[in-house]
């Protein structure tokens, strides 16, 4: 049985589109801010070891104004990131440095679906390997421009509601935000809900 540990729920001073309109520059700034928050884990480790670090939805702030006629779906897809990719590689380095699971959400592009990007959440183990990835089933239509797996369901190969067992004794499933009610399995001991709003 696993001993007592800390789950660190991280909030950070994110940079929003109105502050840095360029999506690529915004991604870089937000990634730096996310990575800087890991330093705070050293304080928590004094109490009990941090074994799980949780970040909110869309940590890189990959967002667009759908009323802007200069933006295209091709631009939106091109500016999303692969999972795994350079951004998750930097998070993996922190997972290894602090020997912790890391969970976050970013907008993902996948060459299997070249005209789409997904709002994807993932769990990374303490070795920096992604062990679970979930793509949001029900993007909020009023705001989100990402693709649901249901939009590309024919030929879709990934599990819709993945679950993974970890050394923490958890079967981790997903519930994204109030509009996305899917849980990986009824036997889950833990369901993570990354959401933009506090």
Protein Blocks (a to p, Z undefined) as FASTA:
>chain_A
ZZdddddddddddddfklmmplklmmmmmmmmmmmmmmmmmmmmmmpccfbdcddehklo
pacdfklmkbcfklmmmmmccdddfklmmmmmmmmmnopacddddddddfklmmbccddd
ddddfkopafbdcddfbdcfklpccdcfklmmgopabdfbdcdddfkopacdddfbfmlm
ccfbfkbcbdcdddfbZZ
